[in-house]
Amino acid sequence: MANSNSENRRTLLLVDDTPDNLHVLNGILRDDYQLRIATSGEKALEAAAKDPAPDLVLLDVTMPGMDGYEVCRRLKADPRTRDVPVIFLTALTQAEDEAKGFAAGGVDYVHKPITPATVLARVRTHLELRETRRGLEDKNRRLQGLSGQLSKYLSPQVYESIFSGATDASLKAQRKKLTIFFSDIKDFTATSESLSPEDLTYLLNKYFTEMSTIALAHGATIDKFVGDAMLMFFGDPQTRGVKEDALACVRMAVAMQRRMRELQGMWREKGYENPFEMRVGINTGFCNVGNFGAEARMDYTIIGAEVNLAARLEQNADPGSILLSYETYALVRDHHEADPRPPVKAKGISKEIQTFALRHIYEDHAKDERYVRRDREGLRLVADLDRLTGDQRTLAVADLEQLLARLRDRP
């Protein structure tokens, strides 16, 4: 029974310079498809360019002027028609002729004289294949979109490990020596209570975004954000060796504290009187790392006493500082200096742990800082070096020289 709903029917473009051939094709296909007719290669390209593009082209090979091979090549070069399947109609039966057609982009051949059952079968097959391919492409696009969204909830290393097949989603863990980074914001609760929800959201998201960017650049596995705290680690699922992992973690922490100082200047300029200050604790030791939770809901994380120690170090760190356990300091002391600090105890660790406060966090960075701020009894100075250019810089120098002269003249 013929399909009477023309809106749902596929559109075929029939191209042949012989009216009798077109008449035969029309009789075979008109009940099931909408048809466009072209009697030359040039007219075929015009017909194919009409919107919407045809769903399939039946194309004669031997035509005066532009032959079918050239028509096919041009259809495949046009973004509007490159995905339209082309079936060649030809009396040529040599293998090299068919090879030429496939090289031009054709998907099939129907040899003349035409058999109705063959034409219908080939057309249906390639329309179904095209529809299947479109469905797969659409699913792939949706999967890529979902995959991109999912990647925001996982550390890149964990995401890559799962999607590459190196790690499966099963409840299992292994014991590894990791360097653990733990940080939080000093007096976050008190500071957040003085902020509007909009300001708090802006500051916290800016803080996490900036710190995450630095973390990923140094190769950290970002475990989780808990309120204002961040837990990260080095050594899984990728490792450069225990010592190099510890060095990377310390370098990351230094970069974070330096960036925090820049952010503090920017936030003060925007009117935030008490911008965030970050404390950091770093520890190296054996942890259980892997998937923990339930079969229906699991989390890729680390657990163990060494994680507790990293959190304890952070609690004992001064604002703007980095406090290391002895083991971490032992791994990095050839590259970083530190001052001894009082030992600490942590849950799950029986002995006290010697701690070290990293030195020279800001010294090499001072000359590159955008903001200069000095705030003490009798002095309040804020300068944005990026904005002090040209005449403004000249005026700033004059102001400071005048201040120095007055200070020297006072008894």
Number of C-alpha atoms within 10 A of each C-alpha: 5 8 12 11 9 12 10 11 15 14 19 22 21 25 29 25 17 12 10 10 18 17 10 13 21 17 11 16 17 13 15 18 21 18 18 16 16 19 17 22 26 13 14 23 18 10 18 22 15 10 8 10 17 22 22 23 25 24 29 27 25 18 17 11 10 13 16 28 24 15 23 29 16 15 24 19 13 12 8 16 20 15 18 22 24 28 26 24 24 20 15 15 12 8 9 10 14 17 11 12 23 18 13 19 21 24 15 18 22 21 15 13 10 15 13 13 9 12 20 14 10 16 21 13 12 19 17 12 13 17 13 12 13 13 12 12 12 12 12 12 12 12 12 12 12 11 13 11 11 11 15 10 12 17 20 16 17 21 16 15 15 13 11 10 9 10 15 12 15 14 15 13 16 10 13 16 19 26 31 31 31 25 24 23 22 19 12 16 11 9 14 16 10 11 13 10 11 8 13 15 13 11 19 16 12 13 19 15 12 15 20 19 11 18 22 15 10 18 21 29 25 22 20 16 13 9 11 15 18 20 21 23 26 27 23 19 17 14 15 13 12 19 18 16 28 28 21 20 27 26 18 21 26 22 18 22 22 19 17 20 21 16 21 20 20 16 16 15 14 9 9 15 10 11 20 23 19 25 23 32 28 33 29 28 19 17 21 20 21 22 21 18 13 10 10 7 10 14 15 18 20 25 15 16 16 25 29 19 26 26 24 21 31 27 18 19 22 16 18 20 22 28 30 31 24 17 17 25 26 14 17 21 12 9 9 16 14 17 11 14 15 11 15 15 15 18 12 12 13 8 10 11 18 16 26 24 22 19 15 12 19 16 9 9 13 12 9 9 17 16 20 15 13 10 9 8 6 5 7 9 9 13 15 15 13 10 11 14 12 8 9 11 14 11 13 14 13 12 12 11 12 11 11 11 11 10 10 8 7 6 4
